[in-house]
Amino acid sequence: MAFCGSCGTQVEDGTKFCPSCGKDVGGGAPVQQPVQTAPAGDAEANKVMAILSYILFFIPLLTGDHKKSPFVKFHANQGVIYFIIAVGYSILSSILRAIFSTRDWLGFQHTPFWLTSILSLIWLAVAALGIYGIYNAATGKTVKLPIIGDKITLIK
């Protein structure tokens, strides 16, 4: 079996167009998806630890499960990346809120509505990444997080 090079959907050999995204999969020669594959039963046996990678990222690292299971290692790496993004957002959000809410010379007494709206939308996107990672871990998939997951590998 092969995977669509565009969206990662599994496609039958000889399929010309992806049934999910409709893109050409190379005239019957689909591109293999560059994801780590877990040994048989690894995903099923380690789902809980993979899910914890997105909630309490340090648990799989402290227990050493990321060294025993490729599935946990994949999700631990994605969980650490997600944690860094979430902390970065929180720091930036706090700084911006502090600047705009304490500067009377800018004409603001409270954080402006437009800033609160933008920061809320960004937080929804960050939260959606975490939910997507948890979903993939719970269903036994090793799909990288969109935008941030394929750029960095911290756990080797």
C-alpha positions as CSV (number, residue, x, y, z in Angstrom):
1,M,0.0,0.0,0.0
2,A,1.1,3.6,-0.7
3,F,0.0,7.0,0.5
4,C,-0.9,10.2,-1.3
5,G,2.1,12.6,-1.3
6,S,-0.3,15.6,-0.8
7,C,-2.6,14.6,2.0
8,G,-1.2,11.3,3.3
9,T,-4.4,9.2,2.6
10,Q,-3.7,5.6,2.0
11,V,-4.4,4.7,-1.7
12,E,-4.6,1.5,-3.6
13,D,-1.7,0.7,-6.0
14,G,-2.5,1.8,-9.5
15,T,-4.8,4.6,-8.4
16,K,-4.3,7.8,-10.5
17,F,-6.1,10.3,-8.2
18,C,-6.3,10.4,-4.5
19,P,-9.9,9.6,-3.3
20,S,-9.5,12.2,-0.4
21,C,-8.0,15.3,-1.9
22,G,-8.3,14.5,-5.7
23,K,-4.7,15.3,-6.5
24,D,-2.7,13.3,-9.0
25,V,-0.7,10.6,-7.2
26,G,1.8,10.2,-10.0
27,G,0.0,8.2,-12.6
28,G,-0.5,5.1,-10.5
29,A,2.7,5.4,-8.5
30,P,1.7,7.0,-5.2
31,V,4.5,8.5,-3.1
32,Q,5.2,6.8,0.2
33,Q,4.3,8.9,3.2
34,P,7.4,9.9,5.2
35,V,6.1,8.8,8.6
36,Q,7.5,6.4,11.1
37,T,5.7,3.1,11.3
38,A,5.2,1.3,14.5
39,P,5.8,-2.4,14.8
40,A,2.6,-4.6,14.9
41,G,0.8,-4.0,18.2
42,D,3.0,-1.2,19.3
43,A,0.4,1.5,18.7
44,E,-2.3,-0.5,20.5
45,A,-0.1,-1.2,23.5
46,N,1.2,2.3,23.9
47,K,-1.8,4.6,23.1
48,V,-2.1,6.0,26.6
49,M,1.5,7.0,26.7
50,A,1.3,8.6,23.2
51,I,-1.8,10.6,24.3
52,L,0.0,11.7,27.4
53,S,2.7,13.1,25.2
54,Y,0.4,16.0,24.2
55,I,-1.0,16.6,27.7
56,L,2.0,16.0,30.0
57,F,4.8,15.8,27.5
58,F,7.4,14.9,30.1
59,I,5.8,11.6,31.3
60,P,6.9,9.5,28.3
61,L,10.4,11.1,28.6
62,L,10.7,10.4,32.3
63,T,9.5,6.8,32.1
64,G,11.7,6.0,29.1
65,D,8.9,4.7,27.0
66,H,10.0,6.9,24.1
67,K,13.1,4.7,23.9
68,K,11.1,1.4,23.9
69,S,8.4,2.3,21.4
70,P,8.7,4.0,18.0
71,F,5.0,5.0,18.3
72,V,5.6,6.8,21.7
73,K,8.8,8.3,20.4
74,F,7.0,9.8,17.4
75,H,4.2,11.3,19.6
76,A,6.6,12.4,22.3
77,N,8.5,14.4,19.7
78,Q,5.3,15.9,18.4
79,G,4.2,16.6,22.0
80,V,7.4,18.5,22.9
81,I,7.1,20.6,19.8
82,Y,3.4,21.3,20.6
83,F,4.4,22.3,24.2
84,I,7.1,24.7,22.9
85,I,4.6,26.4,20.6
86,A,2.0,26.6,23.4
87,V,4.5,28.1,25.8
88,G,5.7,30.5,23.2
89,Y,2.2,31.7,22.5
90,S,1.5,32.2,26.2
91,I,4.6,34.3,26.7
92,L,3.9,36.4,23.6
93,S,0.3,36.8,24.6
94,S,1.2,37.9,28.2
95,I,3.8,40.4,26.9
96,L,1.3,42.0,24.4
97,R,-1.5,42.1,27.0
98,A,0.8,43.8,29.5
99,I,2.1,46.4,27.1
100,F,-1.4,47.3,25.8
101,S,-3.2,47.3,29.1
102,T,-0.8,49.3,31.2
103,R,0.1,52.1,28.8
104,D,-2.2,55.0,29.3
105,W,-0.2,57.1,26.8
106,L,-1.4,54.7,24.1
107,G,-5.0,55.5,25.0
108,F,-5.9,52.1,26.3
109,Q,-7.2,51.4,29.8
110,H,-7.7,47.7,29.1
111,T,-6.5,45.2,26.5
112,P,-8.1,46.3,23.2
113,F,-10.8,44.2,21.8
114,W,-9.0,43.7,18.5
115,L,-5.9,42.3,20.3
116,T,-8.0,40.0,22.5
117,S,-9.8,38.7,19.3
118,I,-6.6,38.0,17.5
119,L,-5.0,36.3,20.5
120,S,-8.1,34.2,21.0
121,L,-8.1,33.0,17.4
122,I,-4.4,32.1,17.6
123,W,-5.1,30.2,20.8
124,L,-7.9,28.2,19.1
125,A,-5.5,27.2,16.4
126,V,-2.9,26.1,19.0
127,A,-5.5,24.1,20.9
128,A,-6.7,22.5,17.7
129,L,-3.2,21.3,17.0
130,G,-3.1,19.6,20.4
131,I,-6.5,18.0,19.8
132,Y,-5.4,16.8,16.4
133,G,-2.3,15.2,18.0
134,I,-4.3,13.5,20.7
135,Y,-6.8,12.2,18.0
136,N,-3.9,10.7,16.0
137,A,-2.4,9.1,19.0
138,A,-5.8,7.6,20.1
139,T,-6.4,6.2,16.6
140,G,-2.9,4.7,16.3
141,K,-1.7,7.0,13.5
142,T,1.7,8.6,13.2
143,V,0.7,11.7,11.3
144,K,2.7,14.9,11.9
145,L,1.1,18.0,13.3
146,P,0.3,20.5,10.5
147,I,2.6,23.5,10.0
148,I,4.9,22.7,13.0
149,G,5.3,19.0,13.1
150,D,7.3,18.3,10.0
151,K,9.9,21.1,10.5
152,I,11.6,20.0,13.8
153,T,12.7,16.7,15.3
154,L,13.9,17.1,18.9
155,I,13.9,13.5,20.1
156,K,16.1,11.3,18.0
